[in-house]
């Protein structure tokens, strides 16, 4: 029997979050797969970039992370982390100061999204340590951790996910 629980995490109309694991030597680590997808923006001003990301971003956000934990009847776990981020169509067309600010924001946005992914990996590790007992409750716990993380960081703004 295969158990699967999926948590898609919307990450503000700005953007947001991956892969660390650590279990005891006696345990196999969950298999972790991270995928980064991009969507194209083309504006050359800060205001235009923000508008592009507001309109074109996944689910109305600047970035989006979903993590998916699966486990089998014999408690073999896997985690898939899907991150969607903006990518500029032609960065050379941006003025140097705009490009620097966009690039700086994108680094902060990527790290914020990867943290969400690390929450998914931590959930899988905890499920594994529990012998796959109570997995649904553990997933809910880590979903709540993601929500609190976004509240604490103002969806990454306090971590540099800004264009100004």
C-alpha positions as CSV (number, residue, x, y, z in Angstrom):
1,X,0.0,0.0,0.0
2,X,1.3,3.4,-0.9
3,X,0.5,6.4,1.2
4,X,0.8,9.8,-0.3
5,X,0.2,13.2,1.1
6,X,0.7,16.4,-0.8
7,X,1.1,19.9,0.5
8,X,1.2,22.8,-2.0
9,X,2.4,26.0,-0.4
10,X,1.3,29.3,-1.8
11,X,3.8,31.9,-1.1
12,X,2.5,35.5,-1.0
13,X,2.0,37.8,-3.9
14,X,5.6,38.3,-3.7
15,X,7.3,35.0,-3.6
16,X,8.9,32.4,-1.7
17,X,11.5,27.9,-0.7
18,X,15.3,22.8,-0.1
19,X,17.1,19.8,0.5
20,X,18.8,18.8,3.6
21,X,18.5,15.6,5.4
22,X,19.9,13.9,8.5
23,X,18.8,10.7,10.1
24,X,20.5,8.2,12.2
25,X,23.0,5.8,10.6
26,X,20.5,2.9,11.1
27,X,17.9,4.6,9.0
28,X,17.9,4.9,5.2
29,X,17.4,8.5,4.2
30,X,14.3,9.4,2.3
31,X,14.9,9.8,-1.4
32,X,14.8,13.5,-2.2
33,X,14.1,15.0,-5.6
34,X,14.1,18.8,-6.2
35,X,12.8,20.3,-9.4
36,X,13.2,24.0,-10.2
37,X,10.9,25.4,-12.9
38,X,10.9,28.9,-14.2
39,X,8.5,31.4,-15.7
40,X,9.6,34.3,-17.9
41,X,9.6,38.0,-17.0
42,X,10.8,40.7,-19.4
43,X,10.3,44.1,-17.7
44,X,13.3,46.3,-17.3
45,X,12.2,48.4,-14.4
46,X,11.7,47.5,-10.8
47,X,8.0,48.4,-10.9
48,X,7.6,46.5,-14.2
49,X,9.4,43.4,-12.8
50,X,7.1,43.4,-9.7
51,X,4.1,43.8,-12.0
52,X,5.3,41.0,-14.3
53,X,5.8,38.6,-11.3
54,X,2.5,39.5,-9.8
55,X,0.7,38.7,-13.1
56,X,2.8,35.7,-14.4
57,X,3.9,34.1,-11.2
58,X,2.6,30.7,-10.1
59,X,-0.8,30.9,-8.5
60,X,-0.5,34.7,-8.2
61,X,2.7,34.6,-6.3
62,X,6.3,35.6,-7.2
63,X,7.4,32.0,-6.5
64,X,5.8,28.8,-5.3
65,X,7.0,25.6,-3.6
66,X,5.2,22.4,-3.2
67,X,6.5,19.4,-1.4
68,X,5.2,15.9,-1.7
69,X,5.9,13.1,0.8
70,X,5.2,9.5,-0.2
71,X,5.7,6.3,1.8
72,X,5.2,2.6,1.2
73,X,3.8,-0.1,3.5
74,X,7.4,-1.0,4.4
75,X,8.1,2.6,5.3
76,X,10.3,3.7,2.4
77,X,10.0,7.4,2.0
78,X,10.5,9.8,-0.8
79,X,10.1,13.6,-1.0
80,X,9.6,15.6,-4.2
81,X,10.1,19.4,-3.9
82,X,8.9,21.5,-6.8
83,X,10.0,25.2,-6.8
84,X,8.8,27.7,-9.4
85,X,10.9,30.9,-9.7
86,X,11.0,33.9,-12.1
87,X,13.7,34.1,-14.8
88,X,14.4,37.1,-16.9
89,X,14.1,36.7,-20.6
90,X,17.0,39.0,-21.4
91,X,18.9,40.2,-18.3
92,X,21.3,42.3,-20.5
93,X,18.4,44.6,-21.3
94,X,18.0,45.6,-17.7
95,X,19.9,48.7,-16.5
96,X,22.8,47.6,-14.2
97,X,21.2,48.8,-11.0
98,X,17.9,47.1,-11.8
99,X,19.6,43.9,-12.7
100,X,21.7,43.9,-9.5
101,X,18.5,44.4,-7.4
102,X,16.6,41.7,-9.3
103,X,19.5,39.2,-8.9
104,X,19.8,40.0,-5.2
105,X,16.1,39.5,-4.8
106,X,16.2,36.2,-6.7
107,X,19.0,34.8,-4.5
108,X,16.9,35.6,-1.4
109,X,13.7,34.2,-3.0
110,X,15.4,31.0,-3.9
111,X,16.8,30.5,-0.4
112,X,13.4,31.2,1.0
113,X,11.8,28.6,-1.2
114,X,14.4,26.1,-0.4
115,X,13.7,26.4,3.3
116,X,10.1,25.4,2.5
117,X,11.5,22.4,0.8
118,X,13.7,21.5,3.8
119,X,10.5,21.5,5.8
120,X,9.1,18.8,3.6
121,X,12.3,16.7,3.9
122,X,12.2,17.1,7.7
123,X,8.6,15.9,7.6
124,X,9.7,12.8,5.8
125,X,12.5,12.1,8.2
126,X,10.2,12.4,11.1
127,X,7.7,10.1,9.5
128,X,10.6,7.6,9.0
129,X,11.7,7.9,12.6
130,X,8.1,7.2,13.7
131,X,8.1,4.0,11.6
132,X,5.5,5.6,9.4
133,X,3.0,5.8,12.2
134,X,1.1,9.1,12.5
135,X,2.3,10.4,9.1
136,X,-0.7,12.5,8.4
137,X,-0.3,14.4,11.7
138,X,3.4,14.9,11.0
139,X,2.6,16.4,7.6
140,X,0.1,18.7,9.1
141,X,2.7,19.8,11.7
142,X,5.2,20.7,8.9
143,X,2.5,22.4,6.9
144,X,1.9,24.6,10.0
145,X,5.7,25.2,10.3
146,X,5.6,26.5,6.7
147,X,2.8,28.8,7.4
148,X,4.6,30.2,10.5
149,X,7.8,30.6,8.5
150,X,6.0,32.8,6.0
151,X,4.4,34.8,8.8
152,X,7.7,35.3,10.5
153,X,9.5,36.3,7.4
154,X,6.6,38.2,5.8
155,X,6.8,35.7,2.9
156,X,10.5,36.4,2.5
157,X,10.4,40.2,2.6
158,X,12.4,40.2,5.8
159,X,15.0,38.0,4.1
160,X,15.5,40.3,1.1
161,X,12.7,39.2,-1.2
162,X,12.0,42.8,-2.2
163,X,12.5,45.0,-5.3
164,X,13.4,48.6,-4.2
